[in-house]
Amino acid sequence: MQQQRQYVGIDLHRRRSVMVRMTGDGEVLELYERELALVTRELHRRLAEDRGYVAIQAIRGVGPIMAAIFVAEIGDVSRFPTARHLCSWAGMTPSHRESDAKVRRGHITKQGSSLVRWAAVEAVARFHGGDPIAPAMRRISGRRGLMIGRVAAARKLLTLVFYGLRDGEIRCLAEREAG
């Protein structure tokens, strides 16, 4: 019995396209692993000198790919006066509608970069952001539910990302390592 051939096109950095003949699922996974390793090496080579890129990888759950997403999407962090402005830009702040004495606070605004929101939530999904963020996530998750706790923890993580990109270090993590 002859195996059916599949052709997969992969576009890396929109510079080149590779057509590969596949005969099974194992080969597809191997191809993706090789391409991921290639992209990771290229990102590390380009961003190795960036202090912010290196600093935010100290946050639990933020590896080279997530750090590259934050650096690329946020860009020059000095355009945000505070971490709250960055969180608002990323759409991680709750909506607030007010008229006279009525105030309604709702879900996050989802304005801004959906990629930054996704990366922040994914970074806290498994490791809960480590020591500075995990207690708050557990507290909020117990009270309001897992997903609301994750989004709240992602906002705290984004605050740490702001300080890491701005200062080249995250002081609360450096104090824990030193102490």
N, C-alpha and C positions, 0 to 999 in steps of 0.2 A: 504494500500500500504506500503510495507516494504522499509525502507530507505537503500540505498546502503552504505556499510561500506567502509571506506578508511583507509589504514594504512600508517602512516607517521613516518619515521625514522629520528631522530634528533641526530646529533653527536656534543656533547659539549666538547670542548678542546681535542677532539680525545681520550678521556678516557672512555667514556661510550656511549652507544647507547640505545635509548629509543624507543620502539615501542608502539604507542598509537592508539587506535581505535577511529576514528572520525565519527560523524554522520552528521555534518553540518559545514558550514564555521565559524560560531560563536565560535565553540569549537577550531578550528585551531587558530584563533586570540587570544583567551584566553591562549592557550598553548604557543604561541610565546611571549605574554606579560609576562607570568610567567617566561619563560626561559630568556627573556631579563632582567627582574628584577634580576634574579639569577646571570646572568653574570655581570650585573652592580655592584651588591653588592660585588662579588668576585674581580672585578677589583679595586673597591674602597678600599677594605680591603688590597689588595696587594700593591697598589700605594699610599695610604694615606700619607705615610711618605716621599714621593718623592716631594721635593720642586718645581721642574720643572713642575710636573704633576698638582700640585695645582695652580701654577702661570699661566700656559697657559689657564686654565679655565676662567681666567678673561677676555680673548678675547671674544668678542661677537660672538656667533656662534660655539664656541668650548665648548662642554660639556664633561662629563666624558668619553664617548665612543671615541669621536674624540681625546681627550687628551691622552687616552690610546693608540690609534693608533699611534699618533706622538711619544710618549715615546718608544713604542715597536719597531717601524720601524726605527727610527733614532738612537736609542741606545745611546751610549756614544757620546754626542755632542762635547766633547773636541777634537775629531778627525778632526773637521772642524775648521780651523783658523778663518774664518769669516762667516757671514751670507750668503754672496755671494757664498761661497763654498758649503754650505748646499743647497741653491737654485739650484746650478749647479748639485749637486749630485742627487737632486730630479727631474731633467729634466725640471725645471721651467724657464730656461733661453732661450732667443731666439737663434736660430742657426745663425752662422756667417761664411760665406764662402768668402774668399778673395784670389784674384790672381792679382798681380801687382796693377793696379789702380782701378780694379773692386771690389766692395764690395756688397755682397748680404746678407741681413738679412732676416731670414725667421721665420717660426713657432717655437714654443718651441721644444727643442731637444727630450723630452720624454725619456731621458736616466735615469736610476735609478728606484727608487721605484714608481710604478704606484699607490700603495695604499696611499702613502703620497701625491701624486698629486691629487688623487681623494678626499682625506680628506680635503685638503686645498681648493679646488674649492667648495666642498659641504659646508664648513664652511662659505664661503663668499656668497653663493648663496642666502640665505634668509636675513641675517642681514647685509650684505656688510662689515663685519668686525668691525663694530662700528665706533666711532669717528675718530680714527687715520687713518683708511683705506677708509671709505666711500667717502670722497670728491674726492680722487684720482680715485676711481672706477667710480664715476659719470662723472668726467671730461674725462677719457679715453673712457668710454662707449659712451658718446655723440659724440666723435670724431671718434672712430674706430669700435664701435659695442659692444653689450652686452657681448658676449662671450670673446672677447679680453679684455674687462674691467674686467671680472670675473677672468681671468687668471692673469692679472696684479695685481689685488687685492689679489689673492691667494699667489702670490709671496711676496707681502708685509706682508701678514699674516704669511707666513713661516719665514720671517725675524724676526717677533715678537716672533714666537715660538722658534727660535734659542736663542734669548736673555732670554726668560723665562726659557728654559732648562739650559742654561749656568749659569745665575745669580740667578735663583730662584725667580726673579721678573721681571716685565716689566715696566721699568721706565716711559715711556710715559703714560701708563695707571694709574700708581700710582700718577703721578703729576696731572692728571685730576681729580682723586678721592679726592685728598687732597685740590685742588684749587677750 
